[in-house]
Amino acid sequence: MKRFFIFIIFSSLTLNLQALDFNFWRHPEIAEKNSIFIDVGIPIYIKNPQFNFLPLEIRLEYMLPISLPVSIGLFFNTPDPNPTSFGLRIGYHLDFSDPLLDVYLLYHFNCGFLIRDILYHYNDKPAPNYLFDYRIGVRRYFGFFGLVIESGFHFESILIMVTFKLN
């Protein structure tokens, strides 16, 4: 009986994915090769709901000029100038045949490891570094600007951002 329910759920998900025009290997139209995006937004925390204007998260993302829809990017949080407030992002973008939609999966890590040993040596609290933060996001454009909604692997917060495409 348990296998029957798993088969029904898997079959319905497969049929729904076939109804979408989904291509794993093609660039989304809005995120073609050599595209540059700037995103600015604020995190909204789920466990302790907060709405603060600081820290702002600012990101710069570049679509690589290769055949796969891969991007690299940088992020930093203002006004915190420390290694845990900036880092790198490597993403894979999925095409759903909507010219203004960009769905992406990415690997996101901060640079806290740069000062971790120094802080430990001086008996200070080590900086939290995240080398395993996976994220999923949706970028939707409405003319020259768009909105981004993104969440991490642990679903601790949701980022709501405004995005601009530079080219």
Backbone as ProteinMPNN parsed JSONL, in Angstrom:
{"seq_chain_A": "MKRFFIFIIFSSLTLNLQALDFNFWRHPEIAEKNSIFIDVGIPIYIKNPQFNFLPLEIRLEYMLPISLPVSIGLFFNTPDPNPTSFGLRIGYHLDFSDPLLDVYLLYHFNCGFLIRDILYHYNDKPAPNYLFDYRIGVRRYFGFFGLVIESGFHFESILIMVTFKLN", "coords_chain_A": {"N_chain_A": [[0.821, -1.184, 0.0], [1.967, 1.22, 0.771], [3.898, 1.568, -1.219], [2.239, 1.909, -3.389], [1.072, 4.437, -2.902], [3.373, 6.026, -3.031], [4.029, 5.599, -5.714], [1.789, 6.84, -6.957], [2.097, 9.524, -6.129], [4.638, 10.129, -7.259], [4.049, 9.728, -9.983], [2.133, 11.738, -10.442], [3.665, 14.031, -10.009], [5.54, 13.764, -12.058], [3.895, 13.913, -14.342], [2.958, 16.547, -14.052], [5.357, 17.977, -14.347], [5.898, 17.377, -16.983], [3.925, 18.797, -18.236], [4.806, 21.384, -17.976], [6.946, 23.416, -19.925], [9.961, 22.58, -19.804], [13.446, 22.921, -19.7], [16.499, 21.631, -18.997], [19.051, 22.222, -19.916], [19.172, 24.582, -21.311], [19.617, 28.142, -21.518], [17.693, 30.475, -19.595], [15.596, 32.94, -21.13], [15.767, 35.576, -20.142], [18.09, 35.422, -18.727], [20.453, 35.177, -20.38], [23.656, 34.309, -21.915], [26.476, 36.118, -20.647], [24.986, 37.952, -19.181], [24.383, 40.418, -16.669], [23.46, 40.881, -13.371], [22.122, 42.901, -10.767], [21.175, 42.746, -7.477], [19.239, 43.932, -4.78], [18.251, 43.759, -1.471], [16.252, 42.784, 1.432], [16.427, 40.624, 4.292], [13.866, 38.513, 5.596], [13.094, 37.056, 8.526], [12.086, 33.81, 9.598], [11.764, 32.28, 12.014], [11.975, 34.143, 14.215], [10.078, 36.553, 13.513], [11.064, 39.375, 11.831], [11.443, 42.694, 10.634], [13.644, 44.556, 9.321], [15.455, 47.294, 7.973], [18.136, 47.16, 7.75], [20.516, 44.598, 7.931], [21.184, 45.395, 4.561], [21.218, 43.281, 1.743], [23.38, 43.015, -0.88], [23.957, 42.078, -4.176], [25.915, 40.882, -6.891], [25.746, 39.374, -9.967], [26.904, 37.234, -12.536], [26.341, 35.804, -15.652], [27.952, 33.138, -17.042], [29.855, 32.89, -20.125], [29.297, 30.314, -21.4], [28.061, 27.142, -22.626], [26.325, 25.925, -20.791], [23.808, 26.98, -18.405], [25.153, 28.644, -16.19], [26.098, 30.62, -13.406], [28.21, 33.019, -11.731], [28.847, 34.805, -8.736], [28.969, 37.6, -6.413], [28.355, 38.517, -3.021], [27.412, 40.874, -0.496], [26.757, 42.081, 2.791], [25.431, 45.003, 4.117], [25.571, 47.167, 6.915], [27.936, 45.711, 7.632], [31.181, 45.285, 7.747], [32.832, 42.711, 7.586], [34.464, 39.474, 7.255], [32.397, 37.538, 7.337], [30.268, 38.725, 6.203], [30.422, 38.859, 3.493], [30.784, 37.06, 0.396], [30.836, 34.279, -1.953], [28.931, 33.098, -4.777], [27.639, 30.432, -6.645], [25.741, 29.495, -9.299], [23.031, 27.647, -10.887], [20.866, 27.936, -13.544], [17.463, 27.498, -14.415], [15.373, 26.795, -17.169], [12.121, 27.663, -17.909], [10.681, 28.315, -20.14], [9.474, 30.822, -20.066], [9.83, 34.081, -20.954], [10.514, 36.098, -19.115], [11.137, 34.979, -16.684], [13.274, 33.588, -14.252], [14.503, 30.868, -12.731], [16.487, 29.571, -10.2], [19.11, 27.538, -8.781], [21.517, 27.486, -6.261], [24.874, 27.528, -4.896], [26.09, 28.882, -1.992], [28.362, 30.685, -0.141], [30.049, 32.129, 2.704], [32.909, 34.178, 3.624], [33.964, 33.672, 6.151], [35.825, 31.847, 7.059], [38.309, 32.943, 6.72], [39.085, 34.435, 8.962], [38.728, 32.743, 11.063], [40.689, 31.031, 12.373], [42.389, 32.968, 13.454], [40.742, 34.321, 15.302], [40.178, 32.175, 17.014], [42.714, 31.642, 18.028], [43.167, 33.87, 19.662], [41.363, 33.477, 21.68], [38.779, 34.345, 21.159], [35.345, 34.521, 20.118], [34.727, 32.297, 17.528], [34.214, 33.167, 14.099], [31.143, 32.661, 12.449], [31.079, 30.488, 9.777], [29.734, 29.555, 6.678], [29.853, 26.957, 4.708], [28.204, 25.405, 3.246], [25.75, 26.259, 2.247], [22.948, 25.999, 0.479], [20.787, 27.372, -1.966], [17.585, 28.386, -3.254], [15.885, 30.154, -5.743], [13.698, 32.619, -7.268], [13.463, 34.735, -9.961], [11.778, 37.392, -11.314], [10.875, 39.468, -13.956], [9.598, 42.745, -14.645], [9.493, 44.636, -16.941], [12.092, 46.974, -16.87], [13.032, 46.373, -14.358], [12.932, 43.936, -11.689], [11.632, 41.419, -9.411], [12.938, 39.439, -6.764], [12.722, 36.413, -5.049], [14.057, 34.491, -2.582], [15.292, 31.657, -0.826], [17.058, 29.834, 1.708], [18.706, 26.653, 2.296], [17.947, 25.747, 4.825], [15.625, 27.105, 5.257], [15.389, 29.331, 6.977], [15.16, 32.011, 6.588], [13.692, 34.379, 4.328], [14.563, 36.017, 1.436], [13.729, 39.062, 0.033], [13.963, 40.861, -2.818], [14.891, 43.571, -4.997], [15.668, 43.594, -8.395], [17.955, 44.333, -11.037], [18.778, 44.289, -14.444], [21.771, 44.655, -16.098], [22.663, 44.535, -18.755]], "CA_chain_A": [[0.0, 0.0, 0.0], [2.863, 2.359, 0.843], [4.488, 1.715, -2.552], [1.196, 2.412, -4.282], [0.973, 5.883, -2.689], [4.594, 6.635, -3.571], [3.885, 5.577, -7.168], [0.798, 7.855, -7.337], [2.699, 10.848, -5.947], [5.686, 10.285, -8.264], [3.404, 9.847, -11.29], [1.501, 13.051, -10.584], [4.723, 15.025, -10.151], [6.106, 13.608, -13.388], [2.946, 14.447, -15.313], [2.948, 18.002, -13.928], [6.581, 18.499, -14.938], [5.807, 17.262, -18.43], [3.042, 19.856, -18.711], [5.636, 22.57, -18.088], [7.984, 23.333, -20.943], [11.14, 22.686, -18.955], [14.675, 22.464, -20.325], [17.58, 21.673, -18.021], [20.324, 22.587, -20.538], [19.062, 25.845, -22.047], [19.578, 29.385, -20.743], [16.445, 31.237, -19.628], [15.731, 34.065, -22.056], [16.178, 36.775, -19.412], [19.438, 35.171, -18.194], [21.291, 34.613, -21.425], [25.09, 34.399, -21.677], [27.054, 37.433, -20.369], [24.06, 38.836, -18.468], [24.838, 40.889, -15.365], [22.333, 41.249, -12.519], [22.361, 43.496, -9.454], [20.022, 42.537, -6.597], [19.308, 44.619, -3.492], [17.077, 43.343, -0.725], [16.285, 42.615, 2.879], [15.967, 39.306, 4.741], [12.757, 38.396, 6.533], [13.362, 35.835, 9.277], [10.882, 33.026, 9.823], [11.621, 31.886, 13.417], [11.661, 35.375, 14.944], [9.739, 37.473, 12.421], [11.627, 40.715, 11.945], [11.475, 43.469, 9.404], [14.617, 45.633, 9.486], [16.013, 47.738, 6.704], [19.546, 46.824, 7.733], [21.466, 44.785, 6.849], [20.813, 45.175, 3.167], [22.073, 42.341, 1.02], [23.638, 43.489, -2.243], [24.596, 40.995, -4.929], [26.273, 41.056, -8.293], [25.766, 38.032, -10.546], [27.312, 37.222, -13.936], [26.111, 34.546, -16.38], [29.17, 32.784, -17.773], [29.659, 32.707, -21.573], [29.464, 28.912, -21.757], [26.794, 26.593, -23.113], [25.434, 25.618, -19.669], [23.328, 28.193, -17.735], [25.84, 28.744, -14.913], [26.482, 31.985, -13.044], [29.026, 33.24, -10.546], [28.504, 36.105, -8.196], [29.449, 38.066, -5.126], [27.339, 39.156, -2.187], [27.864, 41.458, 0.761], [25.716, 42.677, 3.63], [25.819, 46.299, 4.665], [26.869, 47.847, 7.047], [28.848, 44.825, 8.367], [32.395, 45.024, 6.951], [33.662, 41.623, 8.087], [34.468, 38.36, 6.294], [31.166, 36.756, 7.313], [29.215, 39.467, 5.523], [30.563, 38.782, 2.042], [31.141, 35.728, -0.068], [30.677, 33.905, -3.354], [27.747, 32.334, -5.168], [27.739, 29.717, -7.921], [24.363, 29.099, -9.532], [22.564, 26.973, -12.098], [19.578, 28.541, -13.871], [16.557, 26.576, -15.091], [14.531, 27.457, -18.166], [10.731, 27.23, -17.947], [10.132, 28.886, -21.377], [8.852, 32.12, -19.826], [10.939, 34.982, -21.259], [10.818, 37.018, -18.024], [11.271, 34.201, -15.462], [14.553, 32.927, -14.022], [14.509, 30.029, -11.53], [17.87, 29.149, -10.045], [19.619, 26.803, -7.626], [22.912, 27.899, -6.148], [25.734, 27.249, -3.753], [26.32, 30.205, -1.438], [29.175, 30.57, 1.069], [30.698, 33.363, 3.12], [34.365, 34.093, 3.776], [34.294, 33.661, 7.569], [36.962, 30.971, 7.329], [39.54, 33.72, 6.655], [39.478, 34.913, 10.284], [38.359, 31.753, 12.082], [41.86, 30.614, 13.143], [42.902, 34.127, 14.204], [39.86, 34.517, 16.455], [40.364, 31.035, 17.921], [44.016, 31.802, 18.662], [43.056, 34.904, 20.689], [40.25, 33.089, 22.555], [37.567, 35.089, 20.825], [34.314, 33.677, 19.524], [34.984, 32.107, 16.101], [33.228, 33.695, 13.159], [30.385, 31.577, 11.804], [31.233, 30.407, 8.33], [28.799, 28.614, 6.085], [30.419, 26.428, 3.47], [27.269, 24.419, 2.712], [24.442, 26.889, 2.147], [22.329, 25.888, -0.836], [19.642, 28.266, -2.045], [16.702, 28.329, -4.412], [15.294, 31.47, -5.923], [12.909, 32.938, -8.459], [13.633, 36.118, -10.405], [10.725, 37.722, -12.285], [11.039, 40.841, -14.441], [8.441, 43.548, -15.05], [10.116, 45.768, -17.632], [13.524, 47.137, -16.636], [13.385, 45.871, -13.036], [12.213, 42.725, -11.325], [11.614, 41.013, -8.013], [13.584, 38.159, -6.47], [12.4, 35.762, -3.783], [15.06, 33.45, -2.417], [15.393, 31.071, 0.503], [18.17, 28.922, 1.863], [18.482, 25.229, 2.499], [17.29, 25.536, 6.11], [14.404, 27.91, 5.252], [15.372, 30.193, 8.154], [14.768, 33.355, 6.18], [13.329, 34.599, 2.937], [15.066, 37.286, 0.934], [12.899, 39.735, -0.965], [14.901, 41.81, -3.417], [14.655, 44.224, -6.276], [16.77, 43.236, -9.266], [18.125, 45.096, -12.272], [19.659, 43.653, -15.421], [22.596, 45.745, -16.619], [22.833, 44.486, -20.217]], "C_chain_A": [[0.873, 1.259, 0.0], [3.496, 2.626, -0.525], [3.479, 2.27, -3.549], [1.073, 3.935, -4.145], [2.205, 6.616, -3.223], [4.523, 6.677, -5.093], [2.91, 6.656, -7.644], [1.394, 9.252, -7.229], [3.76, 11.1, -7.009], [5.087, 10.478, -9.654], [2.775, 11.224, -11.477], [2.544, 14.151, -10.729], [5.337, 14.96, -11.543], [5.172, 14.172, -14.456], [2.883, 15.971, -15.258], [4.199, 18.616, -14.522], [6.55, 18.4, -16.457], [4.885, 18.324, -19.002], [3.787, 21.177, -18.822], [6.651, 22.368, -19.205], [9.303, 23.624, -20.25], [12.347, 22.152, -19.697], [15.826, 22.687, -19.358], [18.868, 22.259, -18.599], [20.315, 23.96, -21.184], [19.037, 27.032, -21.078], [18.164, 29.954, -20.737], [16.638, 32.487, -20.494], [16.217, 35.332, -21.35], [17.611, 36.639, -18.896], [20.309, 34.512, -19.251], [22.765, 34.823, -21.087], [25.507, 35.861, -21.528], [26.081, 38.412, -19.73], [24.654, 39.195, -17.109], [23.62, 41.381, -14.597], [22.846, 41.912, -11.248], [21.071, 43.345, -8.666], [20.269, 43.273, -5.282], [18.062, 44.237, -2.718], [17.314, 43.199, 0.752], [15.829, 41.208, 3.234], [14.782, 39.434, 5.69], [12.909, 37.047, 7.214], [12.067, 35.137, 9.646], [10.7, 32.685, 11.309], [11.235, 33.068, 14.305], [11.328, 36.431, 13.9], [10.224, 38.892, 12.72], [11.532, 41.397, 10.597], [12.367, 44.675, 9.659], [15.14, 46.028, 8.116], [17.508, 47.464, 6.61], [19.712, 45.466, 8.386], [20.828, 44.561, 5.479], [21.742, 44.127, 2.577], [22.165, 42.831, -0.413], [24.418, 42.403, -2.957], [24.856, 41.417, -6.364], [26.444, 39.66, -8.87], [26.039, 38.123, -12.04], [27.062, 35.84, -14.534], [27.332, 34.268, -17.253], [28.888, 32.568, -19.257], [29.965, 31.281, -22.014], [28.096, 28.36, -22.127], [25.826, 26.231, -21.989], [25.013, 26.915, -18.961], [23.875, 28.33, -16.307], [26.219, 30.202, -14.666], [27.416, 31.96, -11.844], [28.685, 34.626, -10.026], [29.144, 36.368, -6.856], [28.274, 38.599, -4.337], [28.023, 39.829, -1.017], [26.683, 42.113, 1.456], [26.237, 44.002, 4.171], [25.093, 46.492, 5.978], [27.895, 47.024, 7.799], [30.105, 44.521, 7.553], [33.277, 43.956, 7.583], [33.55, 40.433, 7.14], [33.214, 37.5, 6.285], [30.049, 37.473, 6.565], [29.428, 39.546, 4.019], [30.998, 37.38, 1.653], [30.845, 35.53, -1.54], [29.431, 33.071, -3.547], [28.024, 31.681, -6.525], [26.364, 29.127, -8.181], [24.122, 28.385, -10.843], [21.13, 27.43, -12.345], [18.749, 27.585, -14.727], [15.63, 27.36, -16.013], [13.138, 26.835, -18.165], [9.978, 27.853, -19.119], [9.261, 30.118, -21.14], [9.965, 33.144, -20.016], [11.347, 35.913, -20.118], [11.034, 36.318, -16.682], [12.632, 33.516, -15.415], [14.47, 32.187, -12.694], [15.918, 29.473, -11.404], [18.088, 28.392, -8.743], [21.079, 27.216, -7.486], [23.555, 27.491, -4.852], [26.263, 28.591, -3.279], [27.184, 30.043, -0.199], [29.845, 31.893, 1.391], [32.183, 33.117, 3.373], [34.792, 34.15, 5.235], [35.486, 32.797, 7.906], [38.282, 31.737, 7.313], [40.007, 34.178, 8.037], [39.197, 33.905, 11.399], [39.55, 31.356, 12.956], [42.43, 31.758, 13.973], [42.058, 34.355, 15.453], [40.021, 33.391, 17.471], [41.669, 31.175, 18.703], [43.958, 32.823, 19.809], [41.86, 34.688, 21.62], [39.005, 33.944, 22.349], [36.577, 34.12, 20.192], [34.59, 33.526, 18.021], [33.845, 32.641, 15.236], [32.46, 32.541, 12.536], [30.619, 31.596, 10.298], [30.34, 29.3, 7.813], [29.357, 28.173, 4.743], [29.447, 25.48, 2.778], [25.873, 25.005, 2.57], [23.952, 26.81, 0.698], [21.074, 26.738, -0.846], [18.848, 28.006, -3.317], [16.028, 29.682, -4.518], [14.538, 31.6, -7.23], [13.102, 34.419, -8.741], [12.609, 36.378, -11.508], [10.843, 39.192, -12.66], [9.713, 41.437, -14.886], [8.98, 44.788, -15.748], [11.601, 45.816, -17.328], [13.967, 46.665, -15.249], [12.568, 44.614, -12.756], [12.255, 42.498, -9.832], [12.259, 39.639, -7.881], [13.075, 37.678, -5.121], [13.334, 34.563, -3.681], [15.047, 32.946, -0.983], [16.538, 30.082, 0.517], [17.73, 27.496, 2.11], [17.692, 24.966, 3.781], [15.982, 26.298, 6.225], [14.273, 28.751, 6.523], [14.927, 31.604, 7.813], [14.392, 33.344, 4.703], [13.876, 35.961, 2.552], [14.099, 37.817, -0.112], [13.734, 40.872, -1.513], [14.345, 42.434, -4.679], [15.87, 43.922, -7.132], [16.762, 44.097, -10.517], [19.081, 44.322, -13.17], [20.427, 44.76, -16.114], [22.773, 45.707, -18.139], [21.76, 43.65, -20.861]], "O_chain_A": [[0.564, 2.239, -0.679], [3.615, 3.778, -0.94], [3.844, 3.02, -4.454], [0.981, 4.644, -5.148], [2.089, 7.699, -3.798], [4.91, 7.673, -5.703], [3.182, 7.325, -8.641], [1.22, 10.074, -8.129], [3.786, 12.177, -7.605], [5.571, 11.309, -10.423], [2.876, 11.811, -12.555], [2.34, 15.102, -11.484], [5.624, 15.997, -12.142], [5.629, 14.843, -15.381], [2.767, 16.622, -16.296], [4.122, 19.675, -15.145], [7.117, 19.249, -17.144], [5.053, 18.716, -20.156], [3.449, 22.008, -19.665], [7.154, 21.261, -19.399], [9.711, 24.779, -20.128], [12.296, 21.06, -20.264], [16.09, 23.819, -18.951], [19.703, 22.75, -17.84], [21.373, 24.455, -21.571], [18.508, 26.938, -19.97], [17.491, 29.925, -21.768], [17.744, 33.022, -20.569], [17.007, 36.084, -21.92], [18.274, 37.647, -18.652], [20.838, 33.42, -19.041], [23.084, 35.451, -20.078], [24.962, 36.738, -22.197], [26.343, 39.615, -19.743], [25.337, 38.386, -16.481], [22.842, 42.192, -15.099], [23.887, 41.524, -10.717], [20.004, 43.761, -9.119], [21.373, 43.238, -4.74], [16.947, 44.365, -3.223], [18.405, 43.45, 1.263], [14.954, 40.65, 2.571], [14.716, 40.365, 6.492], [12.859, 36.008, 6.556], [11.07, 35.784, 9.967], [9.585, 32.791, 11.82], [10.268, 32.987, 15.062], [12.226, 37.14, 13.444], [9.846, 39.509, 13.716], [11.541, 40.747, 9.552], [11.902, 45.701, 10.156], [15.251, 45.197, 7.215], [18.087, 47.527, 5.526], [19.034, 45.223, 9.385], [20.031, 43.642, 5.29], [22.932, 44.103, 2.891], [21.149, 43.036, -1.078], [25.399, 41.872, -2.436], [24.113, 42.2, -6.955], [27.198, 38.85, -8.331], [25.482, 38.977, -12.731], [27.512, 34.83, -13.993], [27.693, 35.082, -18.103], [27.803, 32.113, -19.617], [30.795, 31.064, -22.896], [27.084, 29.039, -21.957], [24.615, 26.229, -22.21], [25.797, 27.863, -18.923], [23.139, 28.15, -15.337], [26.608, 30.922, -15.585], [27.418, 31.018, -11.052], [28.284, 35.508, -10.786], [29.767, 35.497, -6.25], [27.301, 39.081, -4.917], [29.096, 39.402, -0.592], [25.754, 42.621, 0.826], [27.376, 44.085, 4.631], [23.993, 45.953, 6.103], [28.676, 47.598, 8.557], [30.099, 43.591, 6.746], [34.365, 44.266, 8.069], [32.641, 40.386, 6.31], [32.98, 36.789, 5.309], [28.994, 36.888, 6.319], [28.679, 40.241, 3.333], [31.511, 36.619, 2.473], [30.631, 36.49, -2.28], [28.937, 32.427, -2.621], [28.574, 32.308, -7.43], [25.866, 28.341, -7.374], [24.905, 28.5, -11.787], [20.28, 27.326, -11.461], [19.265, 26.946, -15.643], [15.167, 28.449, -15.674], [12.986, 25.634, -18.39], [8.748, 27.912, -19.092], [8.389, 30.415, -21.956], [10.964, 33.085, -19.299], [12.444, 36.471, -20.159], [11.107, 36.982, -15.648], [13.086, 32.94, -16.403], [14.376, 32.817, -11.641], [16.481, 28.964, -12.373], [17.372, 28.571, -7.758], [21.8, 27.289, -8.481], [22.897, 27.16, -3.865], [26.82, 29.355, -4.067], [26.789, 29.329, 0.724], [30.169, 32.678, 0.5], [32.647, 31.977, 3.336], [35.885, 34.633, 5.53], [36.108, 32.995, 8.95], [39.281, 31.241, 7.835], [41.211, 34.298, 8.265], [39.417, 34.212, 12.571], [39.423, 31.347, 14.181], [42.907, 31.534, 15.086], [42.598, 34.559, 16.541], [39.999, 33.644, 18.676], [41.723, 30.865, 19.893], [44.636, 32.648, 20.822], [41.404, 35.627, 22.273], [38.271, 34.22, 23.298], [36.95, 33.021, 19.782], [34.678, 34.529, 17.312], [32.673, 32.569, 15.606], [33.061, 31.544, 12.135], [30.381, 32.605, 9.635], [30.209, 28.244, 8.431], [29.334, 28.923, 3.767], [29.826, 24.813, 1.815], [24.893, 24.285, 2.764], [24.486, 27.478, -0.187], [20.369, 26.816, 0.161], [19.362, 27.485, -4.306], [15.647, 30.282, -3.513], [14.708, 30.812, -8.16], [12.922, 35.256, -7.857], [12.577, 35.669, -12.514], [10.903, 40.059, -11.789], [8.839, 40.753, -15.418], [8.923, 45.883, -15.189], [12.303, 44.819, -17.502], [15.167, 46.569, -14.993], [11.639, 44.279, -13.49], [12.838, 43.282, -9.083], [12.14, 38.79, -8.765], [13.006, 38.45, -4.164], [13.392, 33.727, -4.583], [14.819, 33.71, -0.045], [16.941, 29.559, -0.522], [16.54, 27.183, 2.128], [16.858, 24.061, 3.818], [15.282, 26.141, 7.226], [13.183, 28.873, 7.082], [14.379, 32.31, 8.659], [14.729, 32.429, 3.952], [13.674, 36.944, 3.264], [13.704, 37.098, -1.029], [14.166, 41.749, -0.765], [13.452, 41.893, -5.331], [16.998, 43.988, -6.643], [15.713, 44.531, -10.991], [20.076, 43.768, -12.702], [19.834, 45.693, -16.655], [23.011, 46.749, -18.75], [21.746, 43.499, -22.083]]}, "name": "protein", "num_of_chains": 1, "seq": "MKRFFIFIIFSSLTLNLQALDFNFWRHPEIAEKNSIFIDVGIPIYIKNPQFNFLPLEIRLEYMLPISLPVSIGLFFNTPDPNPTSFGLRIGYHLDFSDPLLDVYLLYHFNCGFLIRDILYHYNDKPAPNYLFDYRIGVRRYFGFFGLVIESGFHFESILIMVTFKLN"}
